Amino acid sequence: MVTHIMDGVLNEVTGTIHRSEPGTAEPRATCGVTYHLDVGRLSEMSVERATADHDARKCGRCFEDGHGY
């Protein structure tokens, strides 16, 4: 059994995965881009799952190998 760490926040509208900000009650990104978004459009999941299963792009602010923002 593989356990994935919920280290990412997927913006389901843009298809972008962000690094999860620790210690928040709602899914929020460390780069701050998600603060104005409805949490109903954000999903917490592992970065690996988001990129593999949802074809998500990594945020350029949150990840060195990311793009955009």
N, C-alpha and C positions, 0 to 999 in steps of 0.2 A: 504494500500500500504506500502510495506517494502522498506526502503531506505538503501542501503549498502554503507558503506564508502570504498573508494578505498584505502585501507591501505596495500595492498600487491602487489607484483610483481611475476607473475608466469613464471618460466622458462619452456616453453612448451616442450623442449627437454628432460629435466630430470624429469619433473613433480614435481618440488620443488617450494614451495611458500616461498617468502622472505618478510621481512618487507620493505615497501616502504620508500625510502629516500625522505624526504620532500624538496621542493624547487628546484627540478631538472626538466629540460625541457623534458627529456626522462625517461622512466621507469628504475629506478635503485634501487638496494637493499642497505640497510644500512650496510650490512656486506662487501660490495665491490665485491662480487663474480661475479656480472653481468656486471662489467665495460668492460670486454673484449668481451662480447657477442653482437651479432647483435640484435638491438632493435626489429627487425621483429620477433624474437623468444621469445619476452617477452610481457606479457599482464598485464596491471594494473587491479586489481579486489580486491574485499574484500577477506580476508583470509577465512571467512566462506564459500563463494561461491567456492573458489578454492578447499577447502578440501571436500565439499559436492558434487559439480557438476563435478569436474575434478579429484577426488581421489588423490589430491596433498599431498605430505609430507611436513611438516614444516622444514625449515632450522634450524639446531642446533645452528648456530651463532645468528640468529635473534630471536629465540623463546626458552624459557626455556624448553618447552615440545616438542621441535623439535629434529630431528635426522640428522646426517651426517655433512659434511663440518667441 
